[in-house]
């Protein structure tokens, strides 16, 4: 396979990654709503630890466990930001989840 | 759906993410080998810009374009680290891609 072939394969994987990351974000937003209704804190360190442990456990390489951990720390951060933006949107009806900014 | 149901769905998505991220990393390693054979630089800013633009272009939300960009910047960073570790391994036969460390 040529460099161009491998890049096309990466582009295909990236399309799936964007889709899955957004699907994950939708789930996180639903969780955010449930947490808000139940007056639970947005930040739940035990669950975050579990997510990171699961990711490392499922890692067959070639990415190192440290790389997988860094990637999932970012994924969790962005999920939390999306939850925050959505809550803000619910409370003042102004912020736009697609264009909002994040503090994490 | 309950909080536990949504979390199970996230766990399922995360398993797919770990798989895709590793598949992507394998492609990047193949690209690294081809670059090395052709004496091309590891860092190719035009291609990185293209990857980020594609990711934003494919983003249908709810993640913001800025969030997608941050996530893919991390993904690209880790791919480059894996390429570096693999090159190091090829040259001295010691480093282990699964357990190696990264400087990016």
Backbone of each chain as ProteinMPNN parsed JSONL, in Angstrom:
{"seq_chain_A": "XXXXXXXXXXXXXXXXXXXXXXXXXXXXXXXXXXXXXXXXXXXXXXXXXXXXXXXXXXXXXXXXXXXXXXXXXXXXXXXXXXXXXXXXXXXXXXXXXXXXXXXX", "coords_chain_A": {"N_chain_A": [[0.835, -1.212, 0.0], [0.455, 2.252, -0.751], [1.65, 5.5, 0.459], [-0.441, 7.315, 0.047], [-2.625, 5.553, -0.01], [-2.651, 4.58, 2.64], [-3.187, 6.942, 3.93], [-5.739, 7.494, 2.996], [-7.057, 5.466, 4.272], [-6.728, 6.245, 6.914], [-8.232, 8.614, 6.829], [-10.771, 7.56, 6.531], [-11.061, 6.144, 8.939], [-10.961, 8.335, 10.627], [-13.341, 9.645, 10.004], [-15.17, 7.868, 11.134], [-14.345, 8.093, 13.775], [-15.013, 10.777, 14.401], [-17.765, 10.565, 14.248], [-18.333, 8.671, 16.271], [-17.318, 10.009, 18.508], [-19.063, 12.153, 18.669], [-21.429, 10.774, 19.062], [-20.902, 9.71, 21.524], [-20.77, 12.055, 22.957], [-23.418, 12.896, 22.834], [-24.62, 10.958, 24.482], [-23.363, 11.634, 26.873], [-24.5, 14.119, 27.286], [-27.144, 13.423, 27.752], [-26.78, 12.064, 30.129], [-25.917, 14.188, 31.652], [-28.288, 15.682, 31.82], [-29.891, 13.926, 33.332], [-28.391, 13.864, 35.669], [-28.665, 16.498, 36.483], [-31.412, 16.651, 36.959], [-31.533, 14.925, 39.113], [-30.072, 16.246, 40.922], [-27.34, 15.647, 41.114], [-23.721, 15.819, 41.283], [-21.828, 17.213, 38.525], [-19.228, 16.453, 38.077], [-17.865, 13.383, 38.561], [-15.646, 11.686, 40.095], [-15.141, 8.906, 40.543], [-16.464, 7.562, 38.487], [-15.103, 8.625, 36.302], [-12.574, 7.602, 36.732], [-13.166, 4.923, 36.343], [-13.85, 4.912, 33.601], [-11.362, 5.527, 32.454], [-9.856, 3.337, 33.351], [-11.22, 1.225, 32.095], [-10.664, 1.859, 29.414], [-7.879, 1.56, 29.265], [-7.745, -1.133, 29.938], [-8.953, -2.295, 27.73], [-7.101, -1.839, 25.81], [-5.155, -2.952, 23.212], [-2.861, -2.155, 22.021], [-1.137, -0.791, 19.052], [-0.862, 1.607, 20.514], [0.389, 3.089, 23.489], [-0.487, 2.395, 26.944], [-0.36, 4.736, 28.377], [-0.705, 6.636, 26.37], [-3.318, 6.06, 25.531], [-4.625, 6.705, 27.901], [-4.115, 9.488, 28.046], [-5.505, 10.303, 25.747], [-8.149, 9.599, 26.415], [-8.504, 11.158, 28.662], [-8.704, 13.649, 27.498], [-11.014, 13.236, 25.938], [-12.926, 12.856, 27.964], [-12.781, 15.351, 29.217], [-13.781, 17.018, 27.161], [-16.346, 16.033, 26.947], [-17.38, 16.782, 29.391], [-17.237, 19.55, 29.119], [-19.121, 19.916, 27.067], [-21.405, 19.126, 28.409], [-21.53, 21.166, 30.278], [-21.911, 23.431, 28.641], [-24.398, 22.778, 27.567], [-26.009, 22.813, 29.862], [-25.845, 25.483, 30.562], [-27.036, 26.583, 28.345], [-29.621, 25.563, 28.686], [-30.305, 27.017, 30.914], [-30.195, 29.769, 30.276], [-30.953, 29.991, 27.686], [-29.427, 31.045, 25.638], [-26.729, 30.312, 24.907], [-24.987, 28.41, 22.404], [-24.681, 25.094, 21.649], [-23.112, 24.091, 19.562], [-21.475, 26.205, 18.932], [-20.419, 27.163, 21.254], [-18.16, 28.132, 23.962], [-15.539, 26.709, 26.029], [-14.432, 25.988, 29.358], [-12.654, 24.054, 30.067]], "CA_chain_A": [[0.0, 0.0, 0.0], [1.228, 3.503, -0.845], [1.375, 6.53, 1.462], [-1.792, 7.845, -0.231], [-3.596, 4.528, 0.401], [-2.724, 4.572, 4.103], [-3.845, 8.193, 4.347], [-7.172, 7.335, 2.731], [-7.58, 4.6, 5.336], [-6.808, 7.095, 8.116], [-9.365, 9.532, 6.649], [-11.974, 6.76, 6.769], [-11.106, 5.92, 10.391], [-11.248, 9.624, 11.261], [-14.787, 9.906, 9.861], [-15.839, 7.05, 12.154], [-13.998, 8.654, 15.091], [-15.828, 11.988, 14.604], [-19.13, 10.095, 14.476], [-18.406, 8.043, 17.6], [-17.084, 11.024, 19.547], [-20.306, 12.91, 18.802], [-22.43, 9.875, 19.649], [-20.532, 9.666, 22.945], [-21.117, 13.344, 23.533], [-24.881, 12.891, 23.028], [-24.876, 10.154, 25.688], [-22.911, 12.417, 28.031], [-25.484, 15.188, 27.489], [-28.312, 12.798, 28.399], [-26.366, 11.806, 31.511], [-25.918, 15.502, 32.3], [-29.685, 16.036, 32.151], [-30.332, 13.071, 34.436], [-27.685, 14.314, 36.876], [-29.258, 17.778, 36.879], [-32.716, 16.337, 37.534], [-31.354, 14.233, 40.393], [-29.176, 17.075, 41.736], [-26.042, 14.983, 41.297], [-22.643, 16.662, 40.748], [-21.399, 16.947, 37.147], [-17.939, 15.779, 38.149], [-17.92, 12.188, 39.403], [-14.297, 11.12, 39.909], [-15.121, 7.436, 40.491], [-16.87, 7.159, 37.127], [-14.024, 8.994, 35.381], [-11.513, 6.601, 36.93], [-13.652, 3.694, 35.709], [-13.734, 5.086, 32.142], [-9.933, 5.434, 32.109], [-9.427, 1.95, 33.578], [-11.786, 0.411, 31.005], [-9.958, 2.154, 28.164], [-6.562, 0.9, 29.342], [-7.986, -2.577, 29.95], [-9.293, -2.721, 26.361], [-6.037, -1.444, 24.889], [-4.279, -4.023, 22.715], [-1.724, -1.541, 21.329], [0.209, -0.337, 19.423], [-0.801, 2.777, 21.398], [0.744, 2.749, 24.86], [-1.558, 2.67, 27.91], [-0.255, 6.16, 28.728], [-1.301, 7.383, 25.256], [-4.775, 5.837, 25.628], [-5.086, 7.488, 29.054], [-4.121, 10.907, 27.658], [-6.589, 10.51, 24.78], [-9.438, 9.541, 27.109], [-8.614, 12.342, 29.537], [-9.212, 14.733, 26.622], [-12.398, 12.884, 25.583], [-13.744, 13.125, 29.16], [-12.788, 16.817, 29.354], [-14.679, 17.603, 26.159], [-17.714, 15.62, 27.3], [-17.782, 17.625, 30.517], [-17.467, 20.889, 28.575], [-20.393, 19.891, 26.333], [-22.463, 19.096, 29.44], [-21.592, 22.514, 30.863], [-22.515, 24.319, 27.644], [-25.82, 22.432, 27.459], [-26.685, 23.273, 31.084], [-25.882, 26.935, 30.438], [-28.045, 26.825, 27.31], [-30.92, 25.315, 29.308], [-30.65, 27.998, 31.946], [-30.458, 31.128, 29.786], [-31.483, 29.913, 26.324], [-28.623, 31.809, 24.69], [-25.535, 29.634, 24.4], [-25.199, 27.461, 21.319], [-23.786, 23.962, 21.927], [-22.16, 23.905, 18.452], [-20.524, 27.307, 18.844], [-20.065, 27.651, 22.587], [-16.776, 27.984, 24.39], [-15.411, 25.804, 27.163], [-13.378, 26.394, 30.284], [-11.822, 22.924, 30.502]], "C_chain_A": [[0.868, 1.26, 0.0], [0.867, 4.44, 0.314], [-0.054, 7.061, 1.296], [-2.873, 6.851, 0.206], [-3.773, 4.535, 1.921], [-3.432, 5.829, 4.612], [-5.346, 8.137, 4.098], [-7.807, 6.485, 3.826], [-7.719, 5.397, 6.642], [-8.003, 8.045, 8.016], [-10.694, 8.823, 6.959], [-12.164, 6.513, 8.271], [-11.509, 7.218, 11.089], [-12.728, 9.992, 11.148], [-15.562, 9.134, 10.924], [-15.579, 7.612, 13.546], [-14.859, 9.883, 15.394], [-17.263, 11.581, 14.961], [-19.276, 9.524, 15.893], [-18.227, 9.059, 18.723], [-18.349, 11.856, 19.755], [-21.42, 12.062, 19.42], [-22.188, 9.794, 21.165], [-20.958, 10.948, 23.647], [-22.633, 13.443, 23.786], [-25.255, 12.111, 24.285], [-24.513, 10.959, 26.93], [-23.909, 13.541, 28.333], [-26.74, 14.636, 28.161], [-28.011, 12.526, 29.867], [-26.379, 13.112, 32.302], [-27.316, 15.923, 32.723], [-30.178, 15.231, 33.344], [-29.691, 13.498, 35.748], [-28.325, 15.594, 37.41], [-30.612, 17.533, 37.566], [-32.585, 15.734, 38.934], [-30.462, 15.016, 41.347], [-27.857, 16.392, 42.072], [-24.944, 15.879, 40.729], [-22.229, 16.219, 39.34], [-20.114, 16.113, 37.16], [-18.024, 14.598, 39.099], [-16.614, 11.412, 39.211], [-14.255, 9.599, 39.815], [-15.461, 6.933, 39.093], [-15.749, 7.473, 36.118], [-12.865, 7.999, 35.483], [-11.89, 5.298, 36.214], [-13.504, 3.756, 34.187], [-12.274, 4.911, 31.706], [-9.423, 4.002, 32.27], [-9.944, 1.029, 32.474], [-10.996, 0.6, 29.718], [-8.594, 1.459, 28.159], [-6.717, -0.616, 29.265], [-8.242, -3.103, 28.531], [-8.181, -2.458, 25.347], [-5.13, -2.617, 24.496], [-3.061, -3.481, 21.991], [-1.984, -1.404, 19.843], [0.256, 0.92, 20.291], [-0.428, 2.315, 22.804], [-0.459, 3.024, 25.768], [-1.55, 4.153, 28.292], [-0.899, 7.022, 27.635], [-2.827, 7.268, 25.309], [-5.344, 6.661, 26.779], [-5.158, 8.976, 28.696], [-5.276, 11.205, 26.702], [-7.946, 10.525, 25.486], [-9.601, 10.666, 28.127], [-9.172, 13.511, 28.731], [-10.679, 14.486, 26.263], [-13.338, 13.21, 26.756], [-13.884, 14.632, 29.379], [-13.803, 17.458, 28.412], [-16.132, 17.227, 26.445], [-18.24, 16.511, 28.416], [-18.064, 19.051, 30.039], [-18.818, 20.953, 27.872], [-21.567, 19.885, 27.311], [-22.662, 20.485, 30.022], [-22.284, 23.503, 29.932], [-24.021, 24.066, 27.569], [-26.596, 22.931, 28.672], [-26.885, 24.781, 31.03], [-26.979, 27.324, 29.448], [-29.447, 26.655, 27.903], [-31.316, 26.446, 30.239], [-30.877, 29.405, 31.411], [-30.904, 31.176, 28.32], [-30.645, 30.626, 25.274], [-27.488, 31.009, 24.052], [-25.895, 28.592, 23.349], [-24.18, 26.343, 21.457], [-22.746, 23.786, 20.818], [-21.113, 25.012, 18.445], [-20.015, 27.803, 20.184], [-18.603, 27.474, 22.92], [-16.727, 27.151, 25.669], [-14.287, 26.266, 28.079], [-12.537, 25.212, 30.732], [-11.009, 22.338, 29.366]], "O_chain_A": [[1.895, 1.315, 0.677], [-0.092, 4.201, 1.048], [-0.781, 7.233, 2.274], [-3.913, 7.253, 0.728], [-4.896, 4.499, 2.425], [-4.176, 5.786, 5.592], [-6.133, 8.664, 4.885], [-8.932, 6.737, 4.256], [-8.696, 5.243, 7.376], [-8.708, 8.261, 9.002], [-11.603, 9.397, 7.558], [-13.265, 6.652, 8.805], [-12.303, 7.202, 12.03], [-13.304, 10.574, 12.068], [-16.488, 9.663, 11.539], [-16.467, 7.613, 14.398], [-15.375, 10.023, 16.503], [-17.889, 12.165, 15.846], [-20.218, 9.852, 16.615], [-18.894, 8.984, 19.755], [-18.673, 12.224, 20.884], [-22.241, 12.557, 20.193], [-23.122, 9.806, 21.966], [-21.441, 10.926, 24.779], [-23.075, 13.989, 24.797], [-26.105, 12.548, 25.062], [-25.252, 10.97, 27.914], [-24.137, 13.876, 29.495], [-27.33, 15.284, 29.026], [-28.859, 12.725, 30.737], [-26.792, 13.148, 33.461], [-27.521, 16.447, 33.819], [-30.804, 15.773, 34.255], [-30.333, 13.503, 36.799], [-28.507, 15.759, 38.617], [-30.915, 18.122, 38.603], [-33.402, 15.991, 39.818], [-30.128, 14.541, 42.432], [-27.327, 16.542, 43.173], [-25.198, 16.628, 39.786], [-22.268, 15.036, 39.003], [-19.944, 15.193, 36.359], [-18.229, 14.775, 40.3], [-16.487, 10.597, 38.297], [-13.427, 9.05, 39.089], [-14.834, 6.006, 38.581], [-15.485, 6.691, 35.205], [-12.262, 7.609, 34.483], [-11.056, 4.66, 35.571], [-13.088, 2.783, 33.558], [-11.988, 4.235, 30.718], [-8.659, 3.509, 31.441], [-9.218, 0.168, 31.977], [-10.693, -0.365, 29.015], [-8.207, 0.846, 27.164], [-5.926, -1.299, 28.613], [-7.811, -4.2, 28.175], [-8.304, -2.808, 24.173], [-4.437, -3.193, 25.334], [-2.301, -4.25, 21.404], [-3.022, -1.888, 19.392], [1.333, 1.274, 20.769], [-0.883, 1.264, 23.255], [-1.348, 3.795, 25.405], [-2.605, 4.751, 28.505], [-1.558, 8.018, 27.935], [-3.537, 8.261, 25.15], [-6.418, 7.249, 26.652], [-6.144, 9.644, 29.005], [-5.945, 12.23, 26.829], [-8.794, 11.366, 25.189], [-10.723, 11.08, 28.418], [-10.009, 14.27, 29.221], [-11.491, 15.411, 26.281], [-14.414, 13.773, 26.556], [-14.968, 15.126, 29.687], [-14.58, 18.325, 28.811], [-17.04, 18.023, 26.207], [-19.393, 16.94, 28.393], [-19.013, 19.687, 30.497], [-19.572, 21.909, 28.047], [-22.584, 20.541, 27.085], [-23.789, 20.933, 30.236], [-23.121, 24.3, 30.354], [-24.818, 25.002, 27.514], [-27.717, 23.418, 28.532], [-27.941, 25.297, 31.397], [-27.744, 28.261, 29.678], [-30.339, 27.47, 27.668], [-32.49, 26.798, 30.35], [-31.648, 30.169, 31.992], [-31.192, 32.244, 27.781], [-31.092, 30.798, 24.14], [-27.305, 31.021, 22.835], [-26.96, 27.976, 23.397], [-22.974, 26.581, 21.395], [-21.619, 23.376, 21.094], [-19.985, 24.793, 18.002], [-19.254, 28.769, 20.238], [-17.887, 26.744, 22.234], [-17.753, 26.919, 26.309], [-13.31, 26.863, 27.627], [-11.771, 25.341, 31.688], [-10.26, 21.383, 29.571]]}, "seq_chain_B": "XXXXXXXXXXXXXXXXXXXXXXXXXXXXXXXXXXXXXXXXXXXXXXXXXXXXXXXXXXXXXXXXXXXXXXXXXXXXXXXXXXXXXXXXXXXXXXXXXXXXXXXX", "coords_chain_B": {"N_chain_B": [[-34.265, 5.891, 29.364], [-31.93, 4.862, 31.87], [-29.357, 6.334, 34.039], [-27.394, 4.358, 34.354], [-27.851, 2.821, 32.057], [-27.161, 4.636, 29.997], [-24.495, 4.928, 30.607], [-23.534, 2.37, 30.106], [-23.829, 2.36, 27.393], [-21.984, 4.321, 26.688], [-19.663, 2.98, 27.518], [-19.574, 0.955, 25.63], [-19.23, 2.438, 23.264], [-16.732, 3.496, 23.882], [-15.13, 1.216, 23.813], [-15.11, 0.727, 21.079], [-13.873, 3.073, 20.269], [-11.276, 2.81, 21.368], [-10.399, 0.662, 19.851], [-10.503, 1.728, 17.215], [-8.729, 3.877, 17.471], [-6.351, 2.536, 17.894], [-6.201, 1.132, 15.5], [-5.901, 3.226, 13.765], [-3.445, 4.123, 14.659], [-1.817, 2.012, 13.874], [-1.897, 2.347, 11.087], [-0.627, 4.834, 10.944], [1.895, 4.075, 11.777], [2.713, 2.462, 9.651], [2.8, 4.412, 7.689], [4.844, 5.928, 8.755], [7.014, 4.168, 8.401], [7.15, 4.097, 5.592], [7.744, 6.774, 5.109], [10.244, 6.926, 6.298], [11.723, 5.17, 4.699], [11.645, 6.642, 2.344], [13.008, 8.827, 3.046], [11.539, 11.036, 4.008], [10.296, 13.833, 5.95], [9.104, 13.312, 9.324], [7.246, 14.986, 10.447], [4.674, 16.557, 8.881], [3.318, 19.352, 8.125], [1.278, 20.222, 6.311], [-0.277, 17.951, 5.809], [-1.201, 17.462, 8.379], [-2.759, 19.693, 8.816], [-4.718, 19.178, 6.931], [-5.902, 16.843, 8.001], [-7.058, 17.891, 10.333], [-8.822, 19.752, 9.211], [-10.514, 18.057, 7.734], [-11.686, 16.647, 9.853], [-13.121, 18.648, 11.221], [-14.819, 19.377, 9.15], [-16.376, 17.076, 8.907], [-17.801, 17.163, 11.201], [-20.793, 16.968, 12.868], [-21.77, 17.837, 15.235], [-23.02, 17.045, 18.611], [-20.568, 18.047, 19.581], [-18.387, 20.84, 19.665], [-16.711, 22.548, 16.926], [-14.253, 23.423, 17.792], [-13.765, 21.702, 19.924], [-13.594, 19.246, 18.588], [-11.335, 19.776, 17.08], [-9.386, 20.055, 19.14], [-9.447, 17.445, 20.142], [-8.545, 15.968, 17.922], [-6.037, 17.09, 17.591], [-4.73, 15.987, 19.752], [-4.919, 13.284, 19.061], [-3.367, 13.222, 16.723], [-0.899, 13.988, 17.798], [-0.348, 11.762, 19.445], [-0.16, 9.784, 17.536], [2.123, 10.589, 16.195], [3.967, 10.314, 18.251], [3.914, 7.528, 18.573], [4.96, 6.764, 16.118], [7.523, 7.755, 16.433], [8.49, 6.24, 18.579], [8.445, 3.72, 17.403], [10.335, 4.033, 15.347], [12.634, 4.416, 16.848], [12.756, 1.956, 18.091], [13.236, 0.347, 15.866], [15.78, 1.218, 15.32], [17.429, 0.648, 17.551], [16.473, -1.634, 18.657], [15.494, -1.91, 21.239], [13.42, -0.34, 22.571], [9.95, -0.604, 23.449], [6.953, -0.572, 21.812], [4.477, -0.76, 23.085], [5.085, -0.196, 25.707], [6.665, 2.003, 25.719], [7.973, 5.399, 26.158], [6.934, 8.832, 25.58], [7.736, 11.931, 23.956], [5.962, 13.894, 23.276]], "CA_chain_B": [[-33.03, 5.178, 29.737], [-31.359, 5.294, 33.154], [-27.947, 6.722, 34.049], [-26.592, 3.135, 34.142], [-28.002, 2.443, 30.644], [-26.35, 5.549, 29.194], [-23.074, 4.628, 30.856], [-23.212, 1.133, 29.386], [-23.693, 2.748, 25.978], [-20.674, 4.987, 26.587], [-18.612, 1.948, 27.623], [-19.555, 0.273, 24.33], [-18.606, 3.39, 22.328], [-15.321, 3.604, 24.247], [-14.425, 0.026, 23.306], [-14.902, 0.958, 19.642], [-12.893, 4.161, 20.138], [-9.936, 2.247, 21.633], [-10.078, -0.172, 18.692], [-10.244, 2.602, 16.063], [-7.516, 4.658, 17.728], [-5.21, 1.644, 17.661], [-6.157, 0.845, 14.067], [-5.337, 4.452, 13.195], [-2.037, 4.149, 15.035], [-1.126, 1.046, 12.993], [-1.747, 3.015, 9.777], [0.395, 5.877, 11.094], [3.197, 3.4, 11.848], [3.049, 2.077, 8.271], [3.178, 5.656, 7.018], [6.161, 6.265, 9.293], [8.001, 3.311, 7.726], [7.286, 4.562, 4.206], [8.447, 8.069, 5.161], [11.649, 6.65, 6.622], [12.329, 4.603, 3.486], [11.744, 7.676, 1.305], [13.7, 9.981, 3.64], [10.615, 12.172, 4.159], [10.208, 14.218, 7.363], [8.001, 12.734, 10.105], [6.256, 16.052, 10.651], [4.247, 17.156, 7.613], [2.26, 20.273, 8.564], [0.151, 20.291, 5.365], [-1.135, 16.789, 6.041], [-1.85, 17.626, 9.681], [-3.819, 20.679, 8.604], [-5.773, 18.478, 6.189], [-6.592, 15.945, 8.938], [-7.886, 18.728, 11.213], [-9.91, 20.319, 8.399], [-11.465, 16.965, 7.468], [-12.417, 16.321, 11.083], [-14.103, 19.73, 11.439], [-15.786, 19.297, 8.054], [-17.281, 15.954, 9.161], [-18.433, 17.312, 12.51], [-22.201, 17.366, 12.872], [-22.13, 18.174, 16.599], [-23.027, 18.264, 19.43], [-19.248, 18.596, 19.932], [-18.051, 22.048, 18.903], [-15.56, 22.368, 16.033], [-13.053, 23.63, 18.613], [-13.565, 20.472, 20.692], [-13.126, 18.24, 17.618], [-9.954, 20.151, 16.754], [-8.532, 19.698, 20.283], [-9.363, 15.986, 20.208], [-7.692, 15.471, 16.832], [-4.655, 17.504, 17.857], [-4.179, 14.961, 20.659], [-4.81, 12.038, 18.282], [-2.198, 13.39, 15.842], [0.272, 13.967, 18.687], [-0.074, 10.389, 19.884], [0.271, 9.028, 16.351], [3.512, 10.968, 15.955], [4.772, 9.675, 19.306], [4.019, 6.094, 18.269], [5.915, 6.66, 14.999], [8.863, 8.009, 16.979], [8.868, 5.066, 19.375], [8.702, 2.611, 16.467], [11.605, 4.306, 14.665], [13.654, 4.202, 17.861], [12.795, 0.507, 18.253], [13.903, -0.19, 14.674], [17.196, 1.559, 15.251], [18.265, 0.033, 18.589], [15.883, -2.916, 19.043], [15.199, -2.005, 22.666], [12.157, 0.254, 23.004], [8.753, -1.404, 23.228], [5.89, 0.384, 21.428], [3.392, -0.811, 24.056], [5.488, 0.335, 27.001], [7.617, 3.106, 25.539], [7.543, 6.714, 26.585], [6.798, 9.756, 24.471], [8.128, 13.291, 24.319], [5.006, 14.897, 22.791]], "C_chain_B": [[-32.44, 5.732, 31.04], [-29.901, 5.717, 32.982], [-27.058, 5.506, 33.734], [-26.661, 2.685, 32.678], [-27.122, 3.314, 29.753], [-24.856, 5.265, 29.368], [-22.635, 3.353, 30.164], [-23.005, 1.441, 27.905], [-22.363, 3.449, 25.746], [-19.538, 3.959, 26.634], [-18.439, 1.217, 26.288], [-18.866, 1.154, 23.278], [-17.101, 3.464, 22.606], [-14.512, 2.398, 23.77], [-14.117, 0.204, 21.824], [-13.853, 2.043, 19.423], [-11.471, 3.633, 20.338], [-9.473, 1.443, 20.418], [-9.686, 0.699, 17.493], [-8.961, 3.407, 16.243], [-6.279, 3.802, 17.501], [-5.059, 1.29, 16.184], [-5.512, 2.029, 13.345], [-3.83, 4.519, 13.445], [-1.219, 3.18, 14.168], [-0.889, 1.663, 11.615], [-0.628, 4.055, 9.85], [1.79, 5.251, 11.149], [3.65, 2.961, 10.459], [3.506, 3.301, 7.487], [4.579, 6.086, 7.466], [7.267, 5.475, 8.605], [8.25, 3.796, 6.302], [8.044, 5.883, 4.148], [9.939, 7.853, 5.384], [12.395, 6.114, 5.391], [12.577, 5.673, 2.427], [12.477, 8.921, 1.799], [12.833, 11.241, 3.719], [10.541, 12.556, 5.637], [8.978, 13.617, 8.033], [6.869, 13.749, 10.226], [5.915, 16.701, 9.316], [3.039, 18.06, 7.877], [1.053, 20.348, 7.622], [-0.832, 19.149, 5.598], [-1.879, 16.937, 7.375], [-3.006, 18.623, 9.582], [-5.021, 20.017, 7.903], [-6.594, 17.573, 7.111], [-7.541, 16.749, 9.834], [-9.074, 19.322, 10.449], [-10.969, 19.262, 8.089], [-12.329, 16.688, 8.692], [-13.487, 17.382, 11.358], [-15.212, 19.657, 10.393], [-16.825, 18.199, 8.322], [-18.07, 16.099, 10.464], [-19.872, 17.812, 12.423], [-22.677, 17.754, 14.26], [-22.716, 16.982, 17.332], [-21.643, 18.78, 19.84], [-18.992, 19.837, 19.075], [-16.881, 21.732, 17.968], [-14.251, 22.526, 16.817], [-12.731, 22.364, 19.417], [-13.008, 19.368, 19.783], [-11.667, 18.509, 17.263], [-9.009, 19.75, 17.89], [-8.352, 18.18, 20.37], [-8.425, 15.443, 19.121], [-6.244, 15.95, 16.962], [-3.98, 16.472, 18.766], [-3.953, 13.644, 19.9], [-3.572, 12.09, 17.379], [-0.902, 13.327, 16.65], [0.655, 12.543, 19.063], [0.385, 9.521, 18.714], [1.748, 9.308, 16.084], [4.432, 10.339, 17.003], [4.983, 8.201, 18.996], [5.005, 5.875, 17.12], [7.343, 6.803, 15.517], [9.381, 6.807, 17.756], [9.244, 3.91, 18.45], [10.032, 2.802, 15.741], [12.775, 4.009, 15.59], [13.864, 2.697, 18.043], [13.552, -0.133, 17.088], [15.408, 0.055, 14.728], [18.027, 0.926, 16.36], [17.68, -1.274, 19.148], [15.5, -3.041, 20.506], [13.794, -1.525, 23.063], [10.976, -0.637, 22.622], [7.587, -0.454, 22.993], [4.777, 0.403, 22.454], [3.8, -0.127, 25.372], [6.388, 1.55, 26.923], [7.099, 4.418, 26.041], [7.566, 7.662, 25.403], [7.204, 11.154, 24.898], [7.148, 14.318, 23.767], [3.659, 14.763, 23.448]], "O_chain_B": [[-32.458, 6.941, 31.268], [-29.29, 5.494, 31.937], [-26.106, 5.602, 32.96], [-25.665, 2.226, 32.118], [-26.425, 2.812, 28.871], [-24.07, 5.348, 28.424], [-21.504, 3.254, 29.689], [-22.133, 0.87, 27.25], [-21.692, 3.21, 24.742], [-18.57, 4.06, 25.88], [-17.324, 0.903, 25.873], [-18.032, 0.681, 22.506], [-16.294, 3.49, 21.676], [-13.355, 2.536, 23.372], [-13.023, -0.118, 21.36], [-13.04, 1.948, 18.504], [-10.568, 3.966, 19.57], [-8.316, 1.525, 20.007], [-8.673, 0.449, 16.839], [-8.199, 3.598, 15.295], [-5.274, 4.282, 16.977], [-3.946, 1.163, 15.675], [-4.694, 1.858, 12.442], [-3.051, 4.91, 12.575], [-0.089, 3.477, 13.778], [0.192, 1.52, 11.044], [0.207, 4.153, 8.951], [2.752, 5.821, 10.634], [4.829, 3.074, 10.123], [4.468, 3.241, 6.721], [5.388, 6.546, 6.661], [8.317, 6.021, 8.265], [9.393, 3.895, 5.854], [8.875, 6.096, 3.265], [10.781, 8.496, 4.757], [13.513, 6.528, 5.082], [13.574, 5.632, 1.706], [12.567, 9.928, 1.096], [13.315, 12.357, 3.525], [10.707, 11.693, 6.499], [7.939, 13.434, 7.397], [5.691, 13.406, 10.121], [6.772, 17.324, 8.689], [1.894, 17.609, 7.859], [-0.076, 20.519, 8.082], [-2.048, 19.341, 5.587], [-3.052, 16.576, 7.478], [-4.07, 18.435, 10.171], [-6.175, 20.27, 8.245], [-7.821, 17.533, 7.022], [-8.68, 16.344, 10.066], [-10.187, 19.388, 10.97], [-12.168, 19.53, 8.168], [-13.543, 16.516, 8.586], [-14.626, 17.048, 11.688], [-16.388, 19.847, 10.703], [-18.004, 18.364, 8.007], [-18.906, 15.255, 10.787], [-20.134, 18.926, 11.968], [-23.871, 17.981, 14.454], [-22.901, 15.946, 16.695], [-21.557, 19.87, 20.405], [-19.345, 19.868, 17.896], [-16.149, 20.767, 18.187], [-13.265, 21.844, 16.536], [-11.565, 22.0, 19.569], [-12.079, 18.652, 20.155], [-10.863, 17.583, 17.159], [-7.951, 19.172, 17.641], [-7.254, 17.689, 20.634], [-7.609, 14.559, 19.383], [-5.327, 15.28, 16.488], [-2.813, 16.129, 18.576], [-2.931, 12.982, 20.075], [-2.824, 11.118, 17.285], [0.069, 12.692, 16.237], [1.825, 12.164, 19.007], [1.219, 8.631, 18.883], [2.524, 8.4, 15.787], [5.534, 9.889, 16.687], [6.09, 7.681, 19.137], [5.789, 4.926, 17.138], [8.247, 6.077, 15.103], [10.537, 6.406, 17.621], [10.23, 3.211, 18.682], [10.775, 1.84, 15.543], [13.778, 3.428, 15.176], [14.996, 2.223, 18.136], [14.385, -1.02, 17.277], [16.205, -0.758, 14.262], [19.216, 0.678, 16.157], [18.292, -1.933, 19.989], [15.212, -4.14, 20.979], [13.075, -2.209, 23.792], [11.006, -1.329, 21.605], [7.263, 0.367, 23.851], [4.178, 1.453, 22.69], [2.96, 0.449, 26.063], [6.826, 2.07, 27.949], [5.909, 4.549, 26.325], [8.137, 7.355, 24.357], [7.04, 11.527, 26.06], [7.455, 15.51, 23.779], [2.746, 15.532, 23.148]]}, "name": "protein", "num_of_chains": 2, "seq": "XXXXXXXXXXXXXXXXXXXXXXXXXXXXXXXXXXXXXXXXXXXXXXXXXXXXXXXXXXXXXXXXXXXXXXXXXXXXXXXXXXXXXXXXXXXXXXXXXXXXXXXXXXXXXXXXXXXXXXXXXXXXXXXXXXXXXXXXXXXXXXXXXXXXXXXXXXXXXXXXXXXXXXXXXXXXXXXXXXXXXXXXXXXXXXXXXXXXXXXXXXXXXXXX"}
